[in-house]
Amino acid sequence: MHVPVLLQEVCEGLRLTAGTNCLDGTVGLGGHARKILRLTAPTGRVVGFDRDSKTLAAAKETLVEFGNRFIPIHDTYANLAVHSAELEVAKPIGAILLDLGLSSLQLDDQDRGFAWRYPEARLDMRFDVSGGETVADLLNRRTEEELAVLFSKYGEVRRSKGLAREIVARREQQSFATAGDLLAAVEKVMPNRPHLRTHPATTVFQALRIAVNRELDQLEEFLPRAIDLLAPGGRLAIISFHSIEDRIVKKFLRKAATECVCPPEILECRCEHHASVKNITKKPIVPSDEEVAVNPRSRSAKLRIAEKI
Ligand SMILES: C[S@@+](CC[C@H](N)C(=O)[O-])C[C@H]1O[C@@H](n2cnc3c(N)ncnc32)[C@H](O)[C@@H]1O
């Protein structure tokens, strides 16, 4: 079961009313979308993107009662422009949501390789299985230096160089194929210890998932397009689970909320930049202790909200 994170905070922050149209860029199993469709009844529409066809099929099934008010799109949210016809039907768009990361369904899917807990799983981790490189391909092809940078940049892995070296040594004997192959390499370099809050493999698996799906690029491409698409007064809500994602959102929104971005030594503005949003959350909203107790997956969530000017 996937429990939607910060559900009430998202719905309040998006200021949904009857008829508000919404773009849900990461519809997942439709947890947030269901609540949004209820709050915006009878006419509000939700355009729901997901890169994972299996997940989107599940969302269509659970949201069937909302008929054509739910418009599913199998694609990355970064490809907004490709779907202008579907988006046209849902204009004006008064609310946009991204709930980043992966769903419990994906994490617990023993065929996808997202979790180190299932050592038999193939090391895939692509959200969209119709193309692109799998994690196994990546581990078998990238240079030691590239792997070390990837672990350090996307996972802030302590022993990124040592892990990259271990992977390259192991693949000379046998190619990486399963989650268990990767887990063995991680445990050799960073043994699990009882005092650690999370298993060392958690951040390694997360870093590889981010890399193989180009998750940070998708987010950076999406943000300016989302602001363009929002109707004036409309709201954008983004839930991130990783400090790098939150930094990208924070930096983008800070600049988007600034009137002039000229360097301070320039006395007369030449940048022609204008604020396009107002930041509603100065500090990110985080889940309450009660929510974390009920849904531990929510513990690293951060929600930022902005309003289009
Ligand atoms: C945390 S889940 C969303 C859960 C959803 N809010 C719910 O309540 O059921 C994130 C979803 O985003 C999808 N996803 C990740 N990156 C994506 C992208 N670039 N474009 C579209 N969907 C993406 C994943 O496949 C996953 O289903």
The ligand as a Gaussian input file, in Angstrom:
#p B3LYP/6-31G(d) Opt

LIG

0 1
 C        6.342000       9.011000      -4.810000
 S        5.559000       8.357000      -6.212000
 C        4.103000       9.318000      -6.356000
 C        3.003000       8.849000      -5.469000
 C        1.682000       9.564000      -5.661000
 N        1.765000      10.966000      -5.324000
 C        0.592000       8.892000      -4.854000
 O        0.120000       9.495000      -3.887000
 O        0.212000       7.765000      -5.188000
 C        6.506000       8.986000      -7.517000
 C        6.049000       8.544000      -8.891000
 O        6.687000       9.385000      -9.838000
 C        7.025000       8.632000     -10.972000
 N        8.103000       9.367000     -11.633000
 C        9.388000       9.495000     -11.256000
 N       10.043000      10.307000     -12.099000
 C        9.139000      10.722000     -13.025000
 C        9.198000      11.584000     -14.155000
 N       10.326000      12.200000     -14.499000
 N        8.070000      11.786000     -14.863000
 C        6.901000      11.181000     -14.515000
 N        6.794000      10.345000     -13.463000
 C        7.894000      10.121000     -12.730000
 C        7.401000       7.276000     -10.435000
 O        7.238000       6.287000     -11.419000
 C        6.408000       7.123000      -9.268000
 O        5.266000       6.435000      -9.677000

